[in-house]
Amino acid sequence: MTFLYVLVPVAVVLVIIAIWVFNWAVNSGQYDDLDSPAHSILFDDEDPAHLAAQKREDDVAGSVDKPPADASADKPDDRP
């Protein structure tokens, strides 16, 4: 009977940890795209069409994060 005094709090702590890990995974975007990783194993990495599609995806994703290309033209050139 005294083992319940240990097992119940341990079970509660494990449930709290599981809920916290699940919330972290959802908030960090782990479940945003479930289909692409499953389909990517079907494609050959050396296929030119697949490489071009990956480059386009990277360009689209990178264009959101990067400033426009002409933004660096406004900065003065430090080279002599």
VOBA-1610 file (N, C-alpha, C; in pm, whole numbers, padded with zeros to 5 digits, always signed):
BEGIN
Met+00081-00119+00000Met+00000+00000+00000Met+00086+00126+00000Thr+00202+00120+00066Thr+00286+00240+00071Thr+00349+00272-00065Phe+00355+00173-00156Phe+00411+00201-00288Phe+00324+00298-00366Leu+00196+00309-00332Leu+00109+00405-00399Leu+00149+00549-00368Tyr+00207+00572-00251Tyr+00253+00706-00216Tyr+00369+00751-00305Val+00435+00657-00367Val+00545+00689-00458Val+00497+00687-00603Leu+00418+00586-00639Leu+00377+00569-00778Leu+00281+00677-00827Val+00190+00722-00744Val+00094+00824-00788Val+00164+00957-00819Pro+00251+01009-00731Pro+00322+01132-00769Pro+00414+01115-00890Val+00477+01000-00904Val+00562+00976-01021Val+00477+00977-01148Ala+00361+00916-01145Ala+00272+00914-01261Ala+00225+01055-01296Val+00192+01134-01194Val+00148+01271-01217Val+00260+01353-01280Val+00382+01336-01231Val+00497+01408-01287Val+00520+01367-01432Leu+00509+01238-01464Leu+00527+01192-01601Leu+00420+01247-01695Val+00299+01257-01648Val+00191+01314-01730Val+00218+01462-01755Ile+00262+01534-01654Ile+00293+01677-01670Ile+00407+01695-01770Ile+00510+01612-01761Ile+00622+01620-01855Ile+00575+01589-01997Ala+00490+01490-02014Ala+00440+01454-02146Ala+00358+01568-02206Ile+00275+01632-02127Ile+00195+01746-02174Ile+00287+01861-02213Trp+00390+01887-02133Trp+00483+01996-02162Trp+00559+01969-02292Val+00604+01845-02313Val+00676+01810-02436Val+00585+01823-02557Phe+00461+01781-02545Phe+00366+01794-02656Phe+00341+01940-02689Asn+00320+02023-02588Asn+00300+02167-02612Asn+00423+02230-02677Trp+00542+02191-02632Trp+00664+02243-02693Trp+00671+02204-02841Ala+00639+02080-02872Ala+00646+02033-03010Ala+00547+02107-03099Val+00427+02130-03050Val+00327+02201-03129Val+00369+02346-03149Asn+00416+02412-03045Asn+00452+02553-03055Asn+00580+02576-03134Ser+00668+02478-03142Ser+00791+02496-03217Ser+00777+02454-03364Gly+00659+02412-03405Gly+00635+02382-03546Gly+00668+02241-03588Gln+00678+02149-03496Gln+00711+02012-03532Gln+00600+01945-03612Tyr+00478+01989-03599Tyr+00365+01927-03668Tyr+00312+02012-03783Asp+00389+02112-03829Asp+00341+02200-03934Asp+00328+02130-04069Asp+00425+02049-04106Asp+00423+01982-04236Asp+00446+01832-04214Leu+00339+01757-04218Leu+00350+01613-04194Leu+00365+01532-04322Asp+00334+01591-04438Asp+00334+01515-04562Asp+00468+01515-04634Ser+00538+01627-04636Ser+00662+01637-04714Ser+00770+01538-04670Pro+00798+01522-04541Pro+00900+01424-04505Pro+00865+01281-04546Ala+00737+01247-04543Ala+00697+01113-04582Ala+00713+01090-04732His+00693+01194-04812His+00705+01180-04956His+00849+01199-05004Ser+00931+01267-04927Ser+01067+01296-04973Ser+01153+01170-04987Ile+01119+01065-04918Ile+01197+00941-04929Ile+01175+00875-05066Leu+01068+00911-05134Leu+01039+00852-05264Leu+01121+00914-05376Phe+01179+01031-05354Phe+01251+01102-05459Phe+01400+01073-05453Asp+01460+01068-05570Asp+01604+01051-05580Asp+01671+01186-05557Asp+01770+01189-05470Asp+01837+01315-05438Asp+01914+01371-05557Glu+01951+01288-05651Glu+02028+01332-05767Glu+01939+01375-05883Asp+01808+01361-05872Asp+01716+01396-05979Asp+01715+01547-05999Pro+01744+01597-06119Pro+01748+01742-06141Pro+01615+01812-06113Ala+01505+01746-06145Ala+01375+01808-06119Ala+01351+01822-05968His+01393+01721-05894His+01376+01727-05748His+01466+01835-05688Leu+01589+01846-05737Leu+01680+01949-05687Leu+01628+02089-05720Ala+01569+02105-05839Ala+01514+02235-05877Ala+01394+02270-05789Ala+01311+02172-05757Ala+01196+02198-05670Ala+01242+02235-05530Gln+01345+02167-05480Gln+01398+02201-05347Gln+01456+02341-05347Lys+01524+02380-05454Lys+01582+02514-05462Lys+01473+02619-05462Arg+01364+02592-05536Arg+01252+02687-05537Arg+01190+02701-05399Glu+01175+02589-05328Glu+01118+02595-05193Glu+01210+02674-05100Asp+01341+02653-05113Asp+01436+02727-05030Asp+01434+02875-05063Asp+01420+02908-05192Asp+01415+03049-05231Asp+01290+03117-05178Val+01178+03047-05185Val+01054+03104-05135Val+01061+03120-04983Ala+01111+03020-04913Ala+01122+03028-04767Ala+01227+03131-04727Gly+01335+03142-04803Gly+01440+03237-04771Gly+01403+03380-04802Ser+01314+03401-04900Ser+01278+03537-04936Ser+01197+03605-04826Val+01132+03527-04743Val+01057+03585-04632Val+01153+03634-04525Asp+01263+03561-04504Asp+01356+03595-04398Asp+01459+03699-04439Lys+01496+03703-04567Lys+01602+03792-04612Lys+01548+03929-04650Pro+01630+04034-04633Pro+01589+04165-04683Pro+01601+04166-04835Pro+01542+04262-04902Pro+01552+04269-05048Pro+01697+04281-05092Ala+01725+04238-05215Ala+01863+04236-05264Ala+01921+04375-05277Asp+01837+04476-05307Asp+01889+04611-05326Asp+01906+04686-05194Ala+01876+04625-05081Ala+01891+04692-04951Ala+02038+04714-04919Ser+02127+04627-04968Ser+02269+04643-04941Ser+02329+04754-05028Ala+02259+04796-05135Ala+02311+04901-05222Ala+02307+05037-05152Asp+02222+05054-05052Asp+02213+05181-04981Asp+02328+05203-04884Lys+02398+05095-04849Lys+02508+05107-04755Lys+02634+05157-04826Pro+02712+05244-04762Pro+02834+05290-04828Pro+02937+05177-04833Asp+03021+05182-04935Asp+03124+05081-04953Asp+03245+05120-04871Asp+03292+05032-04783Asp+03405+05060-04694Asp+03538+05030-04760Arg+03538+04972-04877Arg+03664+04937-04942Arg+03731+05063-04997Pro+03865+05069-04988Pro+03935+05186-05043Pro+03941+05185-05193
//
